[in-house]
Amino acid sequence: MTSRRPPLALILLALVAALFLYHHRYGVIARVRAVLNVRPTGKALLVAGQPLPVVTLTNLAGETQKIAPRPGRVLYVNVFATWCPDCQEETPALEQLAKSTAQMPVDIVGISQQEDIDPVSEFAQRYGLTYPIFLDQQGVSHGLMDVRYIPTSFIVDSHGIVRARMTG
C-alpha cells in the first residue's frame, strides 16, 4: 500500500520556493532590486560642472525641504541605504566631517534611497547623526541625480553647480 503523503523532497522544494518568494518580495532581494533598478536613461551621469537638479524630499521629522545649497555655502550630498556595507562604513566619517565643519560654510545632508522611515531613523540614531537625513522613497535621486550605485556623494558649490561626484 502506498502512502498518500507528499514526498519529503516535494515539501522541501515548496518550502524553499516559498522562502525565496517571500525574500524576493519583502527581504533583502527586494531592497537590492529597488536601489539597483538601473534603467537606460540615454544620458550621461550627473557630473562635475552640471547644475544639481532641484529635488524636494521629506526629512525624518516629516518636513518637506528642497535639497539645494544655501547662499554662500557648499553642500555635500550623500545618497545611501541603511543596509549598504560601504554606506555603513563611511557614515561615521561623514558624521565627523559634519561636526568638524559645523563652524564653516558647509552643509551635509544624507538621502536614504528608497527606504521606509523606521530603518532610516534607527540608522541615524545608531550612528548619532546630527546632519539632516531625507527620505527618497520614490527614487527621485535615482532619476534626477542619476544615482545608479550607492553610496554616491556630490559636492555642490554655493551656485548649485556640482563640483565633484564620488561613487563607492
C-alpha positions in Angstrom: 0.0 0.0 0.0 1.4 3.4 -1.0 1.3 6.4 1.3 -0.8 9.5 0.3 1.7 11.9 1.9 3.7 14.0 -0.5 7.4 13.0 -0.7 9.8 14.9 1.6 11.7 16.3 -1.4 8.5 18.0 -2.7 7.8 19.5 0.7 11.3 20.9 0.9 11.1 22.2 -2.6 7.9 24.0 -1.8 9.4 25.5 1.4 12.5 26.7 -0.4 10.3 28.3 -3.1 8.1 30.0 -0.5 11.1 31.4 1.3 12.6 32.7 -1.9 9.4 34.3 -3.0 9.0 35.9 0.5 12.5 37.3 0.4 12.2 38.3 -3.2 9.2 40.4 -2.3 9.9 41.7 1.2 13.5 41.0 2.0 17.0 41.9 1.0 16.5 40.9 -2.6 13.6 43.4 -2.9 15.8 46.2 -1.3 18.7 45.5 -3.6 16.5 45.4 -6.7 14.8 48.7 -5.7 18.1 50.5 -5.3 19.9 48.9 -8.2 17.0 49.3 -10.6 19.2 50.6 -13.3 17.3 51.6 -16.4 18.9 53.1 -19.5 18.4 56.8 -19.5 20.1 57.7 -22.7 22.0 60.4 -20.9 25.3 60.7 -19.1 25.7 60.7 -15.4 25.3 63.9 -13.5 28.9 65.1 -13.5 31.0 68.0 -12.3 30.1 71.2 -14.0 26.4 70.5 -14.2 23.8 72.0 -12.0 22.3 69.9 -9.2 18.7 69.1 -10.2 16.1 70.5 -7.8 15.0 67.7 -5.5 12.3 68.1 -2.8 12.3 65.4 -0.1 10.9 64.8 3.4 13.2 64.7 6.4 12.9 62.3 9.3 10.7 64.9 11.2 8.2 64.8 8.3 9.1 68.2 6.9 9.4 68.7 3.2 12.5 70.6 2.0 14.3 71.4 -1.2 17.8 69.9 -1.4 19.9 72.8 -2.6 22.9 74.8 -1.3 22.1 77.8 0.9 23.6 81.2 -0.3 27.3 81.3 0.4 27.5 77.7 1.5 28.8 74.5 0.0 26.6 71.4 0.0 27.7 67.8 0.5 25.0 65.4 -0.5 25.4 61.7 0.4 22.9 59.2 -1.2 22.9 56.0 0.8 21.0 52.9 2.0 21.0 51.6 5.6 21.7 48.0 4.5 24.7 49.0 2.3 28.1 47.9 3.8 30.0 50.8 2.2 27.4 53.3 3.4 27.7 51.9 6.9 31.5 52.2 6.8 31.5 55.8 5.6 28.8 57.1 7.9 31.0 57.7 11.0 33.4 59.7 8.8 30.5 61.8 7.4 29.3 62.5 11.0 32.9 63.5 11.9 33.0 65.8 8.9 29.7 67.3 9.8 31.0 68.1 13.3 34.4 69.4 12.2 32.8 71.7 9.6 30.0 73.0 11.8 31.5 76.5 12.0 32.3 76.6 8.3 30.0 77.4 5.4 29.4 73.7 4.6 26.1 71.8 4.9 26.0 68.0 4.8 22.8 66.1 4.0 22.0 62.4 3.6 19.4 61.0 1.3 18.3 57.5 2.0 17.3 55.9 -1.3 14.0 54.0 -1.4 13.7 53.0 2.2 11.0 53.4 4.9 11.4 55.8 7.8 11.8 53.2 10.5 15.1 51.6 9.4 16.4 55.1 8.4 15.6 56.6 11.8 17.2 53.6 13.6 20.3 54.0 11.3 20.5 57.8 12.2 20.2 57.0 15.9 22.7 54.2 15.8 25.3 56.4 14.3 24.3 59.5 16.3 23.8 61.5 13.1 23.5 65.3 13.5 23.2 66.2 9.9 19.8 66.2 8.2 18.6 62.9 6.7 16.0 62.8 3.9 13.8 60.0 2.6 13.7 59.3 -1.1 11.1 56.6 -1.1 10.1 57.2 -4.7 13.6 57.1 -6.2 13.8 60.7 -7.2 17.6 60.8 -6.6 17.9 57.8 -8.9 16.1 59.6 -11.7 17.0 63.3 -11.3 20.5 62.9 -9.9 21.2 59.7 -11.9 22.3 57.8 -8.9 22.9 54.3 -10.0 25.1 53.0 -7.3 25.3 53.7 -3.6 26.9 55.3 -1.8 27.1 58.3 -4.2 28.1 61.7 -3.0 28.1 65.2 -4.6 29.9 68.3 -3.6 27.9 71.3 -4.8 29.1 74.9 -4.8 27.0 77.8 -3.5 25.7 78.4 -7.0 24.2 74.9 -7.3 26.9 73.5 -9.6 28.2 70.0 -8.9 32.0 70.3 -8.4 32.6 66.6 -7.6 30.8 63.3 -7.8 32.0 60.3 -5.8 30.7 56.7 -6.0 31.5 53.9 -3.6 
